[in-house]
Amino acid sequence: MSEPTYGAAVEEAREQFGVPGASWAVIVGDHIAHVEVSGVQTAGEAALVTSTTRFQACSISKPVATLAMLRLVDRGMLDLDADINDKLRSWRLPRNNDWQPVVTLRQLASHSAGLTTSGFPGYLRTDDLPTTVQILRGMHPANTVGVRVDTVPGTQFRYSGGGTLAIQLLLEDVTGTPFPALMRELVLDPIGMADSDYTQPPRSDLHGALASGHGVTGDVVTGGWRVHPEMATAGLWTTPSDLCRYVLAVRAAYAGVPGGLISRRLAREMLTPQMLSPETDPIGGLDAMGLGPCLSTSGPARFGHSGANEGFRCHLLAYRDIGAGAVVMTNSDLGTYVVQRAFAAIAQAHEWPDCPIGVDDRELPAESTLAEFAGRYRLRAGFELAIATAGYDLQVTFAGQPPIAFAFTGTNGDRAPMFASVTTNTTLRVEGGTLTFTQNGRNVACERL
């Protein structure tokens, strides 16, 4: 095989979409064969991305954290199919009236436990940070509602960062060890992830090694990055090389290599589909959940996970039975477009078998479209809201409430732009000059004032 040529494709995509920095690592056989970088850590500054520059792993934090949980299952300290309330001490999954839901680690790890809170927006570096229990209860200073069960456990897939946070607390309750130290002991140190840490906020002496996040307008995220006390859910700072070490450790355990991080039996459960996902990831065709990683159910077996925090986009994808895989990390909300093109180029250069890679074009609302949103509206008699634009997002002020940020999420089949609240289950769209408010499955056409 000739020397891979995907570096030029990544650089071209990075320049095209205005992504300040990117870093990627590629697995060939049983080792990390290629490690490359491009761009800068922070837009407008001189510090270049290096192979040890740390990016937020975002939701890729979840499968890495779940590997630690499986190590405790292997040791007999936890049971995949027991009620988590049997082991939780500092918080318990709450009752729903006279019904006490029974939820298991298997359900939490496969996002089938029926728990609420899909994701967490993070906190400014100047904010007071809540404890894990305060987040789970939805208590001040938490910026999300409490985590509870509102869907019958085990019946369907429903992505829940709140469920992974419950795993984080359970691991701390069972071991008596703070989560970052526990992750270092159980996963990071044993597999050589030396440039990785779950500590939130990150230690000050590491700040020079951290990439800054950037929004779709290219501006640096306030403070450089968001802080995520929901460590197991979104709090890992790491590098593509270190995440490739995670991939190699999982593959080794699955193959039954002596000294594997978990038993072969448990590794095979980990990479066995537990629940089908209603959506298929365009990078690798992942359409099911294992115990932590997302899985493919067609073609050669693959596992992986995507990640999206404010200012960061990344993806991990690997084959289960052959030595092929990669991790791509970026420091921009537009990094998705670079990640897709990087994987397409890597898959082609290394002749990955039967691996679908979707590539999207940039889809942002025009200024004229955004201008249609600005103004005041009547939701119903006596209840109004005001909308102001903020870059490609919206700031929406409902009567009697502080402003709520609504992020651009794409367009529907009729190319109408859609926006979703980062804190409530609410969306907005403008179509044919009409603003539609959607919440809890109900659509309301709002009257412009």
RADA-V850987 format. One record per residue. N is the residue number from 1. RES is the residue in three letters. SS is DSSP state (A for helix, B for strand, O for the rest). OMEGA is omega in degrees with one decimal (NA if undefined). Layout:
# RADA-V850987
[[N RES SS OMEGA] [N RES SS OMEGA]]
This chain:
# RADA-V850987
[[1 MET O 177.9] [2 SER O 179.7] [3 GLU O -178.4] [4 PRO O -176.7] [5 THR O -173.6] [6 TYR A 179.1] [7 GLY A 179.2] [8 ALA A 179.1] [9 ALA A 178.5] [10 VAL A -179.3] [11 GLU A 178.8] [12 GLU A 179.9] [13 ALA A 179.8] [14 ARG A 178.7] [15 GLU A -177.5] [16 GLN A -173.6] [17 PHE A 175.0] [18 GLY O 178.5] [19 VAL O -173.9] [20 PRO O -174.9] [21 GLY B 177.2] [22 ALA B 179.0] [23 SER B -177.6] [24 TRP B 178.5] [25 ALA B -174.1] [26 VAL B 177.2] [27 ILE B 172.3] [28 VAL B -175.5] [29 GLY O -178.3] [30 ASP O 179.7] [31 HIS B 177.1] [32 ILE B -171.0] [33 ALA B -175.6] [34 HIS B 175.1] [35 VAL B -177.0] [36 GLU B -179.2] [37 VAL B 178.0] [38 SER B 172.4] [39 GLY B -172.5] [40 VAL B 178.8] [41 GLN O -177.3] [42 THR O -179.7] [43 ALA O 178.0] [44 GLY O 178.6] [45 GLU O -170.1] [46 ALA O -173.3] [47 ALA O -178.7] [48 LEU B 169.5] [49 VAL O 175.3] [50 THR O -179.5] [51 SER O 178.6] [52 THR O 173.0] [53 THR O -177.3] [54 ARG B 176.0] [55 PHE B 172.0] [56 GLN B 177.6] [57 ALA O 177.1] [58 CYS O -175.5] [59 SER O 172.2] [60 ILE A 171.9] [61 SER A -173.0] [62 LYS A -178.6] [63 PRO A 177.0] [64 VAL A 177.4] [65 ALA A -179.7] [66 THR A 176.3] [67 LEU A 176.1] [68 ALA A 177.5] [69 MET A -179.2] [70 LEU A 175.6] [71 ARG A 178.3] [72 LEU A 173.0] [73 VAL A 178.6] [74 ASP A -178.2] [75 ARG O 180.0] [76 GLY O -179.5] [77 MET O 179.0] [78 LEU O 179.0] [79 ASP O -177.9] [80 LEU O -171.0] [81 ASP O 176.6] [82 ALA O 176.9] [83 ASP B -178.3] [84 ILE A 178.8] [85 ASN A 176.8] [86 ASP A -176.3] [87 LYS O -179.5] [88 LEU O -178.9] [89 ARG O -174.1] [90 SER O 175.1] [91 TRP O 176.7] [92 ARG O 176.7] [93 LEU O -171.1] [94 PRO O 175.7] [95 ARG O 169.2] [96 ASN B -173.1] [97 ASN O -177.7] [98 ASP O 180.0] [99 TRP B 174.7] [100 GLN O -178.9] [101 PRO O 172.3] [102 VAL O -177.6] [103 VAL O -177.5] [104 THR B 175.5] [105 LEU A 177.3] [106 ARG A 179.4] [107 GLN A 178.5] [108 LEU A -175.8] [109 ALA A -179.4] [110 SER O 178.4] [111 HIS O 177.3] [112 SER O -176.4] [113 ALA O -179.8] [114 GLY O -179.9] [115 LEU B 179.2] [116 THR O 176.4] [117 THR O -178.6] [118 SER O -177.9] [119 GLY O -177.3] [120 PHE O -176.0] [121 PRO O -177.4] [122 GLY O -173.8] [123 TYR B 172.0] [124 LEU O -179.1] [125 ARG O 179.4] [126 THR O -177.1] [127 ASP O 165.5] [128 ASP O -176.6] [129 LEU O 177.5] [130 PRO O 171.2] [131 THR O 177.7] [132 THR A -179.4] [133 VAL A 178.3] [134 GLN A 177.9] [135 ILE A -179.2] [136 LEU A 179.4] [137 ARG A -176.5] [138 GLY O -177.9] [139 MET O 174.5] [140 HIS O 8.8] [141 PRO O 176.2] [142 ALA O -179.4] [143 ASN O 175.7] [144 THR O 179.4] [145 VAL O -178.3] [146 GLY O -179.2] [147 VAL O 179.8] [148 ARG O 177.0] [149 VAL B 173.8] [150 ASP O 176.2] [151 THR O -177.6] [152 VAL O -177.6] [153 PRO O 175.0] [154 GLY O -173.8] [155 THR O -177.5] [156 GLN O 175.9] [157 PHE O 169.7] [158 ARG O -174.3] [159 TYR O -176.3] [160 SER O 169.8] [161 GLY A 176.5] [162 GLY A 177.3] [163 GLY A 177.8] [164 THR A 175.8] [165 LEU A 175.7] [166 ALA A 174.8] [167 ILE A 178.7] [168 GLN A -178.6] [169 LEU A -179.8] [170 LEU A 178.6] [171 LEU A 178.4] [172 GLU A 179.8] [173 ASP A -176.1] [174 VAL A -174.8] [175 THR A -175.0] [176 GLY O -177.4] [177 THR O 176.8] [178 PRO O -171.1] [179 PHE A -179.6] [180 PRO A 179.0] [181 ALA A 179.8] [182 LEU A 178.2] [183 MET A 177.7] [184 ARG A -178.6] [185 GLU A -170.7] [186 LEU A -172.8] [187 VAL A -168.4] [188 LEU A -179.6] [189 ASP O -177.7] [190 PRO O -178.3] [191 ILE O 171.8] [192 GLY O 177.3] [193 MET O -171.8] [194 ALA O -179.2] [195 ASP O -176.2] [196 SER O 179.1] [197 ASP B 176.1] [198 TYR O -176.3] [199 THR O 178.4] [200 GLN O -6.7] [201 PRO O -178.6] [202 PRO O -178.9] [203 ARG O -175.8] [204 SER A -178.5] [205 ASP A 178.6] [206 LEU A -173.3] [207 HIS A 179.9] [208 GLY A 179.9] [209 ALA A -175.5] [210 LEU B 171.7] [211 ALA O 173.2] [212 SER O 175.5] [213 GLY O -179.0] [214 HIS B 177.9] [215 GLY O -176.8] [216 VAL O 177.2] [217 THR O -178.9] [218 GLY O -179.9] [219 ASP O 177.5] [220 VAL B 174.9] [221 VAL O -179.5] [222 THR O -178.7] [223 GLY O 179.4] [224 GLY O 179.5] [225 TRP O 173.0] [226 ARG O 175.9] [227 VAL B -177.3] [228 HIS O 173.8] [229 PRO O 172.8] [230 GLU O -165.8] [231 MET A -178.7] [232 ALA A -176.7] [233 THR A -171.4] [234 ALA A -167.3] [235 GLY O -176.9] [236 LEU O 167.6] [237 TRP B -173.1] [238 THR B 178.6] [239 THR O 174.8] [240 PRO A 179.6] [241 SER A 179.8] [242 ASP A 177.9] [243 LEU A 172.8] [244 CYS A 175.7] [245 ARG A 173.0] [246 TYR A 179.3] [247 VAL A -178.0] [248 LEU A 178.6] [249 ALA A 178.5] [250 VAL A 179.9] [251 ARG A 179.5] [252 ALA A 179.0] [253 ALA A 179.6] [254 TYR A -179.4] [255 ALA A 179.4] [256 GLY O 177.7] [257 VAL O 179.4] [258 PRO O -179.2] [259 GLY O 178.9] [260 GLY O -175.2] [261 LEU O 173.0] [262 ILE O -179.1] [263 SER O 178.6] [264 ARG A -180.0] [265 ARG A -177.2] [266 LEU A 177.3] [267 ALA A 179.6] [268 ARG A 172.4] [269 GLU A -179.3] [270 MET A -176.1] [271 LEU O 172.5] [272 THR O -179.6] [273 PRO O 177.3] [274 GLN O -174.7] [275 MET B 176.7] [276 LEU B 177.1] [277 SER O 179.2] [278 PRO O 179.3] [279 GLU O 179.1] [280 THR O 179.3] [281 ASP O -177.0] [282 PRO O 178.3] [283 ILE B 176.7] [284 GLY O 177.1] [285 GLY O 179.5] [286 LEU O -173.0] [287 ASP O 179.9] [288 ALA B 177.4] [289 MET B 165.9] [290 GLY O 175.6] [291 LEU O -177.8] [292 GLY O -179.7] [293 PRO O 167.1] [294 CYS B -174.0] [295 LEU B 171.1] [296 SER O 177.1] [297 THR O 176.6] [298 SER O -178.3] [299 GLY O 177.5] [300 PRO O -175.6] [301 ALA O 178.9] [302 ARG B 173.9] [303 PHE B -178.5] [304 GLY B 178.4] [305 HIS B 174.0] [306 SER B 179.5] [307 GLY B 179.4] [308 ALA B 165.7] [309 ASN B 177.2] [310 GLU O 176.7] [311 GLY O -177.1] [312 PHE B 172.5] [313 ARG B -177.0] [314 CYS B 179.3] [315 HIS B 175.0] [316 LEU B 178.4] [317 LEU B 179.7] [318 ALA B 172.6] [319 TYR B -178.5] [320 ARG O -168.5] [321 ASP O 176.0] [322 ILE O -175.8] [323 GLY O 179.4] [324 ALA B 178.1] [325 GLY B -179.5] [326 ALA B 171.2] [327 VAL B 177.2] [328 VAL B -179.1] [329 MET B 179.7] [330 THR B -178.9] [331 ASN O -179.8] [332 SER O 173.1] [333 ASP O 175.6] [334 LEU O -178.0] [335 GLY A 178.0] [336 THR A -176.7] [337 TYR A 175.7] [338 VAL A -179.3] [339 VAL A 180.0] [340 GLN A -177.2] [341 ARG A 176.1] [342 ALA A -179.8] [343 PHE A 178.1] [344 ALA A -179.9] [345 ALA A 179.4] [346 ILE A -179.9] [347 ALA A 179.6] [348 GLN A -177.1] [349 ALA A -176.8] [350 HIS O 174.1] [351 GLU O 176.4] [352 TRP O -177.6] [353 PRO O 168.6] [354 ASP O -177.0] [355 CYS O -179.3] [356 PRO O 176.0] [357 ILE B 178.2] [358 GLY O 178.9] [359 VAL O -179.0] [360 ASP O 170.7] [361 ASP O 179.1] [362 ARG O -175.9] [363 GLU O 179.4] [364 LEU O -178.4] [365 PRO O 176.5] [366 ALA O 179.2] [367 GLU A -179.8] [368 SER A 177.9] [369 THR A 178.5] [370 LEU A -179.0] [371 ALA A 178.1] [372 GLU A -176.1] [373 PHE A -171.7] [374 ALA O 177.7] [375 GLY B -178.6] [376 ARG B -176.9] [377 TYR B 173.5] [378 ARG B 177.7] [379 LEU B 175.2] [380 ARG B -178.7] [381 ALA O 177.2] [382 GLY O -179.4] [383 PHE B -176.1] [384 GLU B 173.7] [385 LEU B 179.0] [386 ALA B -178.2] [387 ILE B 172.5] [388 ALA B 178.8] [389 THR B 178.0] [390 ALA B -172.0] [391 GLY O 176.4] [392 TYR O 180.0] [393 ASP B -179.7] [394 LEU B 168.2] [395 GLN B -173.7] [396 VAL B 179.4] [397 THR B 176.2] [398 PHE B -176.9] [399 ALA O 176.1] [400 GLY O -176.3] [401 GLN O 169.8] [402 PRO O -179.8] [403 PRO O 176.5] [404 ILE B 178.4] [405 ALA B 173.7] [406 PHE B -177.0] [407 ALA B 175.8] [408 PHE B -176.4] [409 THR B -179.3] [410 GLY B -179.8] [411 THR B 176.4] [412 ASN O -176.6] [413 GLY O 178.8] [414 ASP O 178.4] [415 ARG O 175.9] [416 ALA O -179.2] [417 PRO B -179.1] [418 MET B -178.8] [419 PHE B -179.2] [420 ALA B 175.4] [421 SER B 177.7] [422 VAL O -176.3] [423 THR O 179.0] [424 THR O -179.9] [425 ASN O -172.5] [426 THR B 176.0] [427 THR B 177.1] [428 LEU B 171.9] [429 ARG B 175.1] [430 VAL B -177.3] [431 GLU B -178.7] [432 GLY O 180.0] [433 GLY O -178.7] [434 THR B 175.1] [435 LEU B 178.5] [436 THR B 177.7] [437 PHE B -179.5] [438 THR B 180.0] [439 GLN B -179.5] [440 ASN O 176.4] [441 GLY O -178.0] [442 ARG B 178.5] [443 ASN B 179.1] [444 VAL B 175.6] [445 ALA B -175.4] [446 CYS B 179.8] [447 GLU B 176.3] [448 ARG B 179.8] [449 LEU O NA]]
